[in-house]
């Protein structure tokens, strides 16, 4: 078990006071893993799919929008063949749908789709939390704690793009710390469908503050290897994200991007 002290006394105060510094980072963060690419990321279609996936996740291509094949080929500097193969990869993941003679468009999830997706992701992440408490190395836990310090600093600065990226990486690191490759694969596939919805904007600073506190509590629970506590916090955290996503959907708003004002 790691002997590092709780993050709460060091992080909670500076952030909510609006400080630009969240405290000293307890350990250096190892090089971050590259973003996941669909299929075989070493192939051109896999690389193209990976770039399109990131743009969809970050909200650049919102739900329901059509993907202009020619424009995307010009943007990414590829021919139509790898682009069409990339569309098929993303269609298999449930991120886009391909219609005959109409091309590809980003899938727009229904309320039922969103509820079901978050229920599944909540179960997968809770399982990852439990396994991480059992299997994570002290180094992995220290890196997640260091990322939490980074996220707290970006929260204090109102640096939303950095907060978004760091938040996402923390969830990825917890999944990796489960040391279960099948669980990670299932998580990646489901999470890609709703990643942009996890960062919906409702201009509510209180909810952002609450999400940050939950992440502090997660880091402390992982450090204590308290599986029940960590899994419970994660489920509650994702339930709040689901409720925010449904509120946005019902209000007819577009999903948020990395520049959202409410992140989780």
N, C-alpha and C positions, 0 to 999 in steps of 0.2 A: 504494500500500500504506500502511495506517495505521502510524504510528510509535509507537503506544502500547506500553508495555512489557508483559511477561507478567503475567497476573493471579495466577499461582501463588504468588509470594512474598508478595503482599499478602493473598490470600484464604485459602490453605490453613491457615496458622497460626492466625489468630483463630478460625476456625470450630471446629477440632478441639480448641481450648483452651476452648471453651464461651463465648467472648466474646460480648457482646451487640452488638458493632459489628464489621462486616466490613471496615472501612476506608472511606476517602473515595471517593465515587462520582466517576469521572473526567469524567462529562458528564451533563447533565440529560437525562432520558428524555422523548421527545416524547409528546404525548397518545396514549393507547393506543387501538388500533382497537376499535370495538364488536364484540361477539360476533356471529358469523355467523348470519344467519337463513336458514332454508330457503326455497327458492323465491323469491318476491318478498317480502322482509322489510318492504316498505312497505305490504303488504296486511294486513288483520286476521288471516287464516289464517296468513300467513307469520310474523307477530309471535307468534301463539299457538304455532306450531310451534317457533319459536326459544326461547320460554320452556320448553316441555316438553323440548326437546332438552337445554337446560342442566341441568334437573333430573335427566334420565336420566344425563347425563354425570357429574354430581356424586354420583350414587348415591342420590338421594332416592327414585327409583323403581327398585328393583333388578331384575335380570334375572328374567323369569318373572312379575313382578307385573302385575296387571290394572289398567288405567287407568279409573277410575270416571268416566264421562263427565259425569254430573250434578255430582259433587263438584268436578271440575276446572272446569266451567263456572262454578260458584259461586266457586271460588277465584280464577279469572282474570277474572271479571266479563264473560263472553261467553255468547252463545247456543250452541245445539247445532250449528248449521250451520257456523260457522267452526271449532268444535272438531273436528267430523268431517272437515272438509277438512284440518285440521292433522294429524290421525291419518293421513290418506292420504299427506300429504307425508312424514311420518316412516316410513311403511311403505315408500315408494319408496326411502328411504335405507337401509332395512334395520334401523332402530332398533326398530320395533314390527311386530307382525303383527296383522292384523284377521281375526277369525273370525266367520262369519255367526251372528247371534243371540247372540253371546258378547262382542262388542266388541273392544277393542284391548288388547294386553298387550305388555310390553317383551320383546324377543327375548332368549332365553337362548342364548348361543353354546356350541357343543360344543368339545371339545378340538381337533378338526380345524379348526373354524372359527377358533379363536383362533390356532392355528399359522399358518394360511394368511393371516389378516389381518395378523399381525405381519410375516410374510415380505414381503407387499406393501408395507406401510407402511415397513418397513426399506429397501426398494428406492426408494420414493418420497422418503423423507427423505434417503437417501444422495445421490440425484440433486439434490435441493434444495441439499444441502451443497456439491456440486461446482459448481453454477451460482452459488450465493451467493459462493463464493470468487472466481469470475470477474467477477460482475456487481454485487455489493453495493457501495453507495457507502460512503465512509469514515464518513459520518454514520450509516448503518444499522449498520455494524459497531460503532461507538462506543455506539449505543443498546443493542445486544445485550450488549456488555460491561457497560454500566451496569446492565442487568437482572440480569446474573450477580452483580454486587455486591449487588444487592437480595436475590437469592435466597440468597446466602451469609450475609447478615445474618439473614434469617429462619431459616435452618438453625441458625445459632449460638444464636438465641433459642428454638429449638424451636417456632417459630411456623409450624405446619403449614398452616393455611389460606392464609397469604400465600405460603409456599413453593410450594404447589400452583398457585396462580394465576400466580405469576411464572414457574415452570417451564413451564407450558402456553404462556404468552405467548412465551417464548424460542423454543420449537419453531415457534410461529406466525410469529415474526419471521424465522426462518431460511427458512421456506417462502416468505414474501413477498419476501425478499431474492434469491430465485432469479429474480425478474422473469419468471416463466412462469405465466401465468394458468391454463392448462390443468392444469399440474402442481399448482398450488395447489388447484384445484377437485377433482382426484382425491384429493389428500391429505385435504382437508376431509371428503369423503364417506366415505373409509375410516376415518379417525381417529375420527370421531364414534361408530363402532360399538364401539370398544375403549378410548375415552378413560378411562372409569372403571377399566378393568383396568390401565391404566398406572400407577395409584397404589394398587395393592393393598397391604394391610397384612399384614406377618408379624412385627411387633414386633421387627425386627432393625435395630438402630442401625448396625451395621457396613455393611449394604447401603445404608442411606440415605447414610452417609458416602461410600461408593464412588460412588453416583450423583452426589453433589455434586462429587466430584473429577473425574468424567467431564465434567460441565458446565464446570468450570474449564478442562479440557483442550480442550473444544470451542471455548470463547471464544478461547483462545490460538491454536488452529489456524486459526480464521476470521480472526483478526487478522493472522496470517502468510499468509493466503490459501493455505494448504496443503490442497488439495482432497483428496488421497489420505488424509492423516491425519484430516481432519475427517470424511470419509465413513466411514472405518474405525471411528472412535470412536463415531459415531452408530449404525452397525450393531451393534456390540458392546453399546452402551447399550440398544438396543431388544430385543436377544436376551435380555438379563438381565430386562427387563420382561416378556417373553413367558414366561420360565421362572417368574417370580414369579406371574404370572397363572395359569399351569397348576397350580402348587403350591396356590394358593388354591382353584381349581376342584376339584382332586382331594381336598382336605381338606374340601370341602363348606362353605367359608366364604362369607359374602356379600362382594361387591366393596366396596372401600374408598370412602370419600367424601373430601371436602377435609379431614376431620379425621383422616385415616389417619396411622399412625405410621411408615410406610415409603413415601416418595414418590420419583418419578424423573423 
